[in-house]
């Protein structure tokens, strides 16, 4: 009997220690979300949209070449996108579209637009040379056909406002910039877009706060491939797009190259100038971010592991532990984790509001963070294993092709 009583006492003490550990963990998670709330509000308050240029008689002596890689874009917004570029109020402009070996009728759509728009140059590209990935090589090919003093790299699913180029050029001149990148307004359709994309935008904001990106003394660098404008002389000095020829996240790496070499560079948020619907389905979100997430961590295994556990413990588990502890009768512990979840929701409500999402989706943020976690794990595994990732009928980072440098 004494031994049984002693065993029960030891089990009770062990149970108490476990409860104390969970309580400390719950308080830490809550504190982290409180800190995240204030940091998020600070960053959002300082994320001021770039105002459209409204001046008169602007100097348009410098030609702008918009270069657009287009691969299998026929079923998206190709025509609307290219026409928005050709309709710019900045008249000294050409649009060079590189048809990147499309297997659909992308070329036919482009040739039809070209008939009534002489400023549109359509070039049929070739498959990437050894050591190159598809998009950087497509951009390089388009660059070789461009004549402008300013080179504006963009995508075939970006819709430009009429004064987007004018604003960018005048802003770059006023700030004496060598390069300028703009982040677009995100358009959503499906449930998964509305849930996931504001969370992705929030992660970008946390990882690369614009005020740090725009500080030449800091190493943070963020490029947005939707709109990345360079002085031609600067792009030539860094070797064109060969500087990022093996990077799937070529925009991020290009921003790093510019800052590393001391060029004057800025990133701005421009929802009034450009907009895009990045992906339309869960499958597209899965494939698109599988391509990019591990690359965004610079192929660091340790960063991928740390990020995965952080998302799991701080973003996904609080609400699960809250319901779990309450269900098993530990209401005090359940309350702690539920408070953490409440602060998680409060933190993400302004995030969804800023990126034109429904704030009610903040209630489902653990699901969105779980999806982010699963995509990150998938991205890491596929690239490390050499299986590679797929995008637009091309394999990237497979064993037989261009391989990244995996960091531990």
N, C-alpha and C positions, 0 to 999 in steps of 0.2 A: 504493500500500500504506500509506504514511504517513497519507494522508487517511482511509483506511478505519479504521486503528487509532485515529486521533484521534476519528473519529465514534463508534466503539465506546466510547471512554473517556468522551466527553461523555454518551452515552446511559447509561453505567453510573453517572456522577455524578448525572444527573437521576433515575435509578431510585432511587439511594440517598436523594436528597432527598425523593422521594415517600414512600419507606418511613419516613423519619424523621418526616415530617408525619403519616402514619398512626399511627405509634407514639405520638407526642405526643397525638394525638386519642384513641387507645385508653386511654392513661393518664388523660386528662382525664375520659373517660366513666366509667372505673372509679372515679375519685375522687368524681365526682358521685353515683354509686350508693352508695358508702360513706357519703357525707354524708347521702344520702336515707334510708339504713337507720337511722342514729342519730336523725334528725329524725322519721322515721315512728314509731320505737319510743317516742320521747318523747311524741309526740302521742297515740299509742294508750294509753300508760300513764296519761295525764291525761284520757282520754275515759271517764269513769266514768258508768255508767248511772244514771239517776234512779230512786231507790228508790220503790216503790209506798207510798202513804200507808196506815198501819196504825193510825191513831189512832181513838179512840172518841168518839162524841157531837160530831162535827164540825158547825160552824155552816154551815147551808145557807140562810141568809136571802136570799142573792143568787141570783137566777135565772140559769141558763146557757142560752143559745140556741145549739144546734149548727146551723150552716147548711151545707147540702150541695148543690153544683151537680151535677146528674145528667144526662148526655147519652149516650144509647145505651149504657146500662149493663146491659141485660137479660141478656147472655151472660157477665157476669162474676160478681161476688159481691155484687150489690146487696142482695139480701134479707138475707144474713148480715151485711153491713156495717151496714145500718140497724137491724137487730134488736140488734146489739151496742151501738149507741148508746142505744137505748131501754131496754136492760137495765142501765144504769149504777146503781151504788149511791148516786149523788148524785141525789136524787129531785126537787129543785127544778129541773127541766130540761124543755126542749122541743126537738124536732128539726124544723127547717124544711128541707124538701127542695125545691129548685127544679128542676122538670122542664124542662130547657133544650132545648125544641123537639125532643125525641127522635123518631126515626122508627121505633123498634122498640117493644116493649111495656113499656118502662120505667115509664110511667104506670100501667099495669094492675097491675104488681107492687107499686108504691107504694100504690095504692088498696086493694089486698088487705091489705097490712100495716096500713094506717090503720084498717080495720074493727075491729080488736081492740086498737088502740093510740091512744087519744085524744090523747096527747102528740105525735103525729106530725102535722105540718102539711105538706100537699102543695100546691105552687103551680105552676101552669103558666106558664112564662116566655114571653117574646117575643124576637124576634131583636134583636141588639145595635143600639143607637142609633148615630148617626154619631159617629165618634171613639172608639168602644169596641170592645175585643175580646170574644170570647164569654165566657170564664170570669170576668173581672172584672165584666162586666155581669150575669152569672148570680149572682155573689156579692152584688152590690149589690141586685139584686131580692130575694134571700133576706133580706138585712139589713133591708130596708124592712118585712118582715113579722115580724121578730124582736122579742121583747119583753124579753129578758134584760138584766141588768146586765153580764154577760159574754157576749161574742160569740165563739164557737169555729168558725172556718172549717176545714172538712176536705173530704175527697173521698169518693166513693161506693164506693171499693174499699179503705177502711181498716177493719180489724177492731180494735175497742176491747176491752181487758180491762175487767172490771166496775168497777174502781176507777180507771180512766184519768182521768175528769173530776174525781173527788174529789181525786186526787193533784195534778192540775194547778191546781185552784182553791186548795187549801191551800198548795201551794208558792208560787203567785203572791202569796197574802196574806202568807205568812211573809217573803217577800223584798220585799214592797211593790212589786210589779211592775205596769207598765202593760200589758205584753204578754209572752207566753210562746209559744215555738214548740218543738215536739218532733220529733225525727227518729225514724222507726220502725225496727223490725226488718224486714229485707228477706227475702222468701220467694222461692225459686227453683224452677224446674221444668226448663226446657230447658238444653241445653249452652250456648247463647249467653248466657242469663241468668247462669249460674254463672261464665262466663268474664268477662263485661263489667261487670256491675253492681258487684262489689267494686272494680274499677278506677275506676269512676265515683265511688264513695263515697270512695276514696282521694284522688282529685283534689279533691273537695270539702273533705276534711280538710286537704290541703296548702294550698289556696287560702284557706280560711276557718277557721283553727284556732279551736275553740270558746273557748279562753281569751282570744283576741283579740276574737272576736265579742262576748263578754260583758264586755269592758272598755269602759266608756263613753268613755274617752279615745282609743280607736282607731277608725279609720274602717271596719274590716272589719265587714260585716253579712251575715248569712245567715238567711233565712226558709225554713221548710219548709211548703209548702202542705198537706201531709198533716194537720197539726195546728198551727193558728195562732190563739191565743186573745188577745183584746183586752178591756180595759175598754171598755164602750160609750161612755163619755164621751171616751175617747182616740180611738176610731175616728171619732166625730163631729167631733172637733176637726180631724182631718186630712182631713175631707171624705169619709169612708167610702171605698169602693173606687174612687171617682173619682180618688183620688191615684195609682192605678196602672192607669187604665182602658185605656191603650194598650200595656201591657207583657205580653208572653206569659209571662215569668217574673215574674208579679205578686208571688209570695212573696218573691223576692230583693229586688225594688224596695221592697216594703212594709217590710222590715227596714231598708233604707237610709233610708227616710222617717222611721221611728221614731227611729233614732239621730241623724239630722240635726237633728231637732226636739227632741232632748234627753229623750225619754221613756225610762223604765226598762224595759229589754228584755233577755231572756235566751233563749239556745238551749240545749236539753239533749238528750242521747241517751236514748231511752226504749224500748228493745226489749222491756221487760216490760209496757209499757202499750199500745202500738199496733204493728200489723204490716200489711204489704201485699205483694202481688205486683205490682210496677209494670207489667211487660210479660210476655207469654207466648211471643212468637215473635221471630225476628230481624227480621221486617217491622215489628212494633210497636216494637222497640228503635230501629230505623232512623228511623221516622217520629217517635217521641216525642222522641228526642234531636236530630234535625234541627230540630225546633221550638224546642229550648231552648239548644243549645250556643252559637251565635253571640250569642244574647241574653244568656247568662251572661257573655260577655266584653264586655257593654255595647255591642255592635255596633261594636267597634273592629277595623278591618281590620288594623292593625299588630299588635295582640294575637293575632288569628287566625293571621296569617302566622308570627309568632314562635312561637306555641304549636305550630303544625303542624310547623315545622322542628325544634323541640325534641323533640317526640314521635318524629319520624322518626329523628333522629340519635342520640338517647339511649335510645329505647325499642325501636325496630324494627330498626335496622341492626346493633347489636353482634353478635347471633347470626348474622346473614347474613354479616357480614364475617369472623367467626370461622371458619365453615365454608368461605367463599370462599378466604381466605388459606391455610388448611390444605390445601385441595384443590389449589391452585396451588403448593404447596411452601414457603410462607412460614410455617413452623410457629411461629416466634417471635411474629410479629404476630398469627397466629391465636390463640395462647395468651392474649395481652393482651386481645383482644376477648372471648374465652371467659370469662376471669376477670370482665370487666365484666358479662357475662350471668349468671354465677353470683351476683354481688352483687345483680343485678336480681331474680333468683328469691328470694334470701334476704330481700330487702326486702319482697317482696310476699307471702311465706308468712304472716307475721302479719296482713297485711291480709285475706287470704282467711279466716283463722281467726276474726278479729274479726267479720267480716260473714257468719258461718255458711256460708262456702263451703268447697270442697274445696281444701286447700293444694296438691294436685298441679296444680291449674290455674295456679299460679304459673309452672310450666314453660312454659305456653302464653301467658304474659303478652305477648310480642311480638305475637301474633295479636290479643289483646284491645286492645292499644294501637294497632295498625294499624286496627282497626275504629273506635276512637275518632277517629283521625286522619281517616279517610274520611268519617265522619259530620260532623265539624267542617268539613271542606272543603265538603261538600254543603250544610250549613246556611248557611255564609257565602255561597256562590255563589247559592243560591236566594233569599236575602233581599236581597243586593246587586242582583241582576239584576231584582228585582221579580216574579219568577215566583211567589214566595211558598211557604209550606210548608203542608201539609195535616194536619189533625187532626180526627178524628171528623166527617168530611164537611163541614168548613169550611176555607176558605182563609184564611191568616193572612199579613199583610205582603205581599200582592200589590200590583201597581201601582195598581189602582183603589181599594184599601181604605186602612186605617190603615197608615201607613209609619213606621218607626223613624228616629231620627236616626243616620245612618251616620257613624262617626268614623274618621278616617284614622290 
